[in-house]
Amino acid sequence: MKRYLILFVASLIILGSALSGCTGPQPTPQSSSPFQKGDGQPPQAEASREDVLGSGKQVVLGFYTDIGSGESRAKQTMMEHIKAIDEVAFFWYTFDGTGKVNSADADLSIKEMAQKGGAKAYALVHNLKDKQFDPQVAHQVLANPTIRKNFINNLVALTTKENWDGIAIDIEKILAADRNNYSTFLSELQGALKAKDKILNVSIPAKYHDDPNDTWSGAFDYAAIGKTADQVVLMTYEEHGLGSTQGPIASQGWVNRVINYATGKIPHEKIVMGLPVYASNWASNKPTLPTYISYAQAVNLARKHSVSILYDKTQQAPHYTFTDAGVRHEIYLENVESLTAKLETAKKSQLHGVAIWRLGIEDPLLWTDVLKGYSSGHK
């Protein structure tokens, strides 16, 4: 399976540049009426489990990250479309080998904006370190019952201290040997969070068969995770990405295979299907190192080089090519047509919802032409 979210490595580089077409003034909480609570009190996170869970509900979750220049657009996008977003997972927290939870990026005023707008807010905890996912820090915590318990206590304390509605776990590149340890950790964490009426949201890599020895997805026991997690974000992207040659980010046939396998292991009413809204630019001089770019950047590149964006109806994948300074570029992206096809899969499979990776870099038509009317919890 291809390496999801290691594309963060590319984003740390490329998103340092301005996102074309993504600039604009940022409204403050006072200038946007959906965020006015009225009594001046901080948002509450009560009855979150009852509000979020249950059969027949369809949710839209947005991933929020502050990497590079994407911060301003992520905030603006969240504020502009808060009435179409049910949940926001903030990619802000890491942990060390003792189970201590750390954050250098958390801005709780943004989290409160989401909650005041009616969305649930999750503190997302990950193991990304120095541009790579760290399997060793995960092993130190997962394999040691005492440290694992300390980690869980710290996560629960975080939700109560900072008024989060739940915890989102995105620990990746876990050692295959830690498969059972990871499942045990999630079971213990879910019990501790449930006692505080908090949600456990877990992101897992996409696959369509189980190989416990696989170095990327082997540690993820779909059936065990499906029994304990309240929500499971299925990362249905990076079919082709860092480490592979060019191809669709998530072709429809591949997505269907992943969903069919997942729904056989995990209750469909818990699955939140990932929606990729980024683009990948493969250059012939770096055939397995695509550049991670926004939708706006992809469209502007096509315009700059006077090429048309083609659409593969079989794979439901937009793409185009151009040559610049002797280097051939092939770009795959996601637009309103491809994302609509993916949303139809989520509907037909009666999934719990969809998760946008990531807020602020998407085709603007996502909100008006794709997701409009989808959420069952519209404010």
C-alpha atoms as one frame of an Amber mdcrd trajectory, in Angstrom:
protein
   0.000   0.000   0.000   1.191   3.504  -0.754   2.317   5.773   2.011  -0.496
   8.069   3.104   0.425  11.266   4.908   4.126  10.890   4.230   3.044  13.405
   1.621   3.435  15.750   4.583   7.128  15.659   3.690   6.314  17.235   0.368
   3.823  19.637   1.907   6.413  21.023   4.282   8.341  22.139   1.212   5.686
  23.094  -1.300   3.200  24.731   1.034   5.836  27.185   2.091   5.044  28.956
  -1.151   1.868  30.911  -1.684  -1.127  28.852  -2.716  -2.255  30.398  -5.975
  -5.745  31.793  -5.792  -6.002  31.051  -2.074  -5.307  34.433  -0.584  -7.809
  36.715   1.027  -8.676  38.490   4.268  -9.344  36.402   7.341 -12.518  37.329
   9.189 -12.323  37.389  12.941 -14.737  35.542  15.214 -16.515  38.824  15.874
 -17.162  39.476  12.194 -18.868  36.194  11.406 -22.273  35.600  12.933 -22.187
  31.771  12.986 -19.582  32.007  15.742 -21.547  34.197  18.095 -22.626  32.246
  21.145 -24.561  35.141  22.621 -23.643  34.759  26.283 -19.905  35.245  25.853
 -19.204  31.861  27.437 -16.804  29.250  26.029 -18.359  26.494  23.900 -19.568
  23.366  25.610 -18.776  19.797  24.605 -21.623  18.005  26.310 -23.461  14.890
  25.108 -20.917  14.582  22.343 -21.303  10.833  21.921 -25.060  11.048  21.575
 -24.748  13.940  19.124 -22.172  12.254  16.906 -22.917   8.559  16.928 -25.905
   6.561  15.753 -27.079   4.758  12.661 -28.347   6.812   9.761 -26.200   9.855
  10.515 -24.004  11.317   7.801 -21.180  13.604   8.855 -18.627  15.797   7.132
 -15.280  15.916   8.915 -12.503  18.319   7.983  -8.826  17.868   8.829  -7.191
  21.099   9.956  -3.424  21.570   9.840  -1.217  24.623  10.146   1.651  23.413
   7.966   3.253  26.145   5.893   1.152  28.875   4.321  -1.905  26.636   4.391
  -2.781  27.920   7.863  -4.523  31.100   6.750  -6.571  29.302   4.111  -7.490
  26.433   6.436  -8.879  28.868   8.966 -10.724  30.871   6.349 -12.203  27.750
   4.748 -13.372  26.392   8.092 -15.038  29.673   8.972 -16.683  30.136   5.582
 -18.134  26.630   5.482 -18.698  25.819   9.147 -22.389  25.153   8.565 -21.447
  22.332   6.188 -18.869  20.829   8.574 -19.926  18.575  11.432 -16.512  17.773
  12.882 -12.989  19.196  12.717  -9.862  17.200  13.617  -6.957  19.500  14.482
  -3.574  18.023  13.516  -1.759  19.640  16.446  -0.560  17.085  18.984   2.405
  14.708  19.248   3.686  12.455  22.017   7.001  11.151  23.311   8.226   7.774
  24.563   6.937   8.450  28.076   3.377   9.051  26.924   3.572  12.810  27.393
   1.398  14.740  24.951   2.911  17.843  23.376   1.829  20.650  21.099   3.659
  23.651  19.735   0.905  24.580  17.293  -2.398  24.502  19.166  -4.476  27.669
  18.945  -7.521  26.942  21.041  -9.283  30.073  19.832  -9.607  28.404  16.409
 -10.942  25.249  18.042 -13.529  27.328  19.876 -14.580  28.939  16.591 -15.388
  25.482  15.247 -17.401  24.558  18.324 -19.262  27.851  18.412 -20.159  27.254
  14.786 -21.763  23.938  15.768 -18.976  21.492  14.871 -17.424  18.908  17.158
 -13.688  19.398  17.676 -11.180  16.570  18.047  -7.582  16.865  19.234  -5.649
  14.863  16.652  -2.589  13.074  18.043   0.076  11.814  15.619   3.638  10.499
  15.519   5.045  12.684  12.751   8.569  13.755  13.695  11.210  15.438  11.564
   9.079  14.946   8.425   8.660  11.196   9.019   6.299   9.015  11.014   8.215
   7.550  13.940   7.474   3.848  14.559   9.874   3.682  17.511   8.134   6.284
  19.663   4.866   4.489  18.929   6.447   1.167  19.956   7.773   2.620  23.215
   4.280   3.673  24.201   2.168   0.860  22.763   4.293  -2.064  23.990   4.667
  -0.893  27.592   1.436  -1.204  29.645   2.570   1.379  32.207   3.542   3.984
  29.609   0.439   3.168  27.574  -1.738   3.859  30.610   0.077   7.140  31.204
  -0.497   8.117  27.583  -4.210   7.325  27.850  -4.533   9.311  31.089  -2.836
  12.272  29.423  -5.166  12.091  26.423  -8.259  12.009  28.607  -6.916  14.896
  30.687  -6.341  16.856  27.477  -9.989  16.506  26.458 -11.263  17.773  29.790
  -8.692  20.519  30.309  -9.071  21.984  26.831 -12.741  21.100  26.304 -12.309
  18.789  23.298 -15.222  16.645  22.116 -12.898  13.715  21.573  -9.521  12.407
  20.489  -8.506  11.603  16.920  -5.665   9.079  16.678  -3.457   9.137  13.583
  -0.461   6.986  14.513   1.140   5.684  11.332   3.946   3.374  10.266   3.338
   1.248  13.353   5.550  -1.838  13.544   3.743  -4.987  12.444   4.839  -6.565
  15.734   2.729  -3.970  17.578  -0.522  -5.047  15.923  -2.043  -6.469  19.120
  -0.560  -3.688  21.256  -2.214  -1.078  19.060  -5.594  -2.801  19.216  -5.280
  -3.058  22.999  -4.378   0.613  23.249  -7.459   1.657  21.290  -9.718  -0.544
  23.404  -8.335   0.936  26.619  -8.496   4.485  25.300 -12.078   4.101  24.088
 -13.179   2.900  27.521 -11.491   5.827  29.235 -12.941   8.363  26.802 -16.432
   6.877  26.941 -16.438   7.328  30.713 -16.006  11.064  30.059 -18.574  11.088
  27.228 -15.851  11.714  24.643 -15.416  10.319  21.110 -12.578   8.126  19.837
 -11.859   8.796  16.157  -9.167   6.615  14.514  -7.505   7.040  11.099  -6.330
   3.880   9.345  -4.514   3.214   6.046  -6.518   1.878   3.118  -6.123  -1.768
   2.109  -8.209  -4.466   0.464  -6.615  -7.538   2.056  -4.933  -8.175   5.372
  -1.244  -9.023   5.644  -0.234  -8.807   9.332   3.416  -8.589   8.276   2.983
  -5.651   5.908   5.270  -2.824   6.988   2.655  -0.140   6.330  -0.778  -1.595
   7.055  -0.030  -4.844   8.896  -0.452  -3.336  12.367  -4.020  -2.305  11.615
  -6.460  -5.081  12.511  -9.620  -3.766  10.875 -11.956  -6.049  12.814 -10.448
  -5.213  16.201 -10.368  -1.495  15.444 -13.953  -1.628  14.231 -15.068  -3.080
  17.570 -13.477  -0.361  19.704 -13.270   2.917  17.774 -16.334   5.145  17.695
 -15.397   6.442  14.252 -12.926   4.994  11.759 -11.500   7.334   9.121 -10.559
   5.176   6.158  -7.763   6.998   4.355  -8.890   6.246   0.810  -6.128   8.174
  -0.901  -2.492   7.770  -1.928  -3.216   4.853  -4.232  -0.396   6.498  -6.118
   1.851   8.907  -4.247   5.240   9.264  -2.645   7.276   6.207  -3.607   5.202
   5.252  -6.644   5.094   6.289 -10.272   2.325   8.502 -11.591  -1.317   7.526
 -11.315  -4.659   8.487  -9.762  -4.695   9.612  -6.155  -7.707   7.353  -5.615
  -9.215   5.675  -8.679 -12.843   4.623  -8.354 -12.101   0.923  -8.770  -9.486
   1.042  -6.026 -11.796   2.975  -3.700 -14.553   0.406  -4.287 -12.214  -2.484
  -3.422 -11.080  -0.756  -0.225 -14.636   0.066   0.860 -15.884  -3.463   0.116
 -13.113  -4.951   2.233 -13.541  -2.442   5.070 -17.305  -2.865   5.368 -16.754
  -6.602   5.744 -14.618  -5.966   8.832 -15.904  -2.708  10.299 -19.538  -1.690
  10.896 -20.458   0.600   8.006 -22.066   3.090  10.380 -18.624   3.761  11.913
 -16.674   4.303   8.691 -15.812   7.829   7.552 -14.395   7.704   4.015 -11.461
   9.959   3.179 -11.906  12.531   0.410  -8.598  13.721  -1.071  -8.762  17.317
  -2.262  -5.113  17.826  -3.176  -3.180  17.207  -6.394   0.088  15.406  -7.179
   2.650  16.573  -9.738   4.998  13.872 -11.073   8.112  15.085 -12.920  10.040
  12.776 -15.240  13.335  13.636 -13.539  11.906  12.508 -10.180   9.540   9.680
 -11.171   8.661   8.506  -7.649   8.750  11.846  -5.819   5.554  13.720  -6.692
   5.050  17.243  -5.454   2.005  17.765  -3.258   0.023  20.822  -4.459  -3.377
  22.405  -4.003  -6.288  22.241  -6.424  -5.773  25.926  -7.273  -2.114  25.337
  -8.056  -2.996  22.398 -10.307  -5.543  24.457 -12.249  -3.152  27.390 -12.581
  -0.387  25.122 -13.897  -2.707  23.812 -16.603  -3.673  27.363 -17.536  -0.055
  28.539 -17.548   0.988  25.764 -19.948  -2.180  26.045 -22.071  -3.269  22.444
 -21.597  -6.725  20.995 -20.963  -7.558  18.974 -17.888  -8.677  15.545 -19.107
 -11.026  13.201 -17.290 -10.708   9.426 -17.183 -14.302   8.265 -16.723 -13.273
   4.686 -15.993 -11.008   5.634 -13.115 -12.953   8.823 -12.294  -9.669  10.717
 -12.303  -8.811  14.199 -13.664  -5.289  14.525 -15.087  -3.122  16.339 -17.618
   0.482  16.545 -18.813   2.880  19.234 -20.006   6.589  19.574 -20.674   8.658
  22.364 -19.195  12.408  22.820 -19.766  12.662  19.288 -21.097  10.941  17.761
 -18.044   7.616  16.021 -18.544   5.037  16.623 -15.815   1.944  14.537 -15.163
  -0.598  15.920 -12.721  -3.440  14.050 -11.085  -6.016  15.980  -9.098  -9.499
  15.711  -7.642 -12.366  17.913  -8.792 -16.117  18.179  -8.452 -16.713  15.236
 -10.812 -14.323  12.781  -9.176 -15.342  13.796  -5.655 -19.019  13.420  -6.505
 -18.333   9.846  -7.650 -16.611   9.130  -4.345 -19.451  10.643  -2.345 -21.902
   8.379  -4.181 -19.866   5.391  -2.982 -20.167   6.622   0.591 -23.908   7.005
   0.175 -24.446   3.596  -1.431 -22.361   1.909   1.255 -24.307   3.774   3.972
 -21.124   5.026   5.582 -21.056   7.314   8.581 -19.601  10.134   6.532 -16.645
  11.594   4.682 -13.399  13.219   5.827 -11.726  16.008   3.841  -7.941  15.862
   3.642  -7.423  18.751   4.080  -9.256  22.037   4.635  -8.103  24.977   2.551
  -6.688  23.356  -0.601  -9.853  21.994  -2.215 -11.880  22.724  -5.333 -14.325
  25.399  -4.063 -17.152  23.518  -5.775 -16.716  20.802  -3.144 -18.967  22.831
  -0.864 -21.629  23.947  -3.335 -21.819  21.086  -5.839 -20.610  17.979  -3.971
 -21.385  18.139  -0.254 -24.460  20.351  -0.288 -27.268  18.515   1.454 -25.139
  15.497   2.361 -24.716  15.957   6.096 -27.643  14.846   8.240 -26.552  17.274
  10.918 -26.657  20.581   9.032 -26.879  23.486  11.404
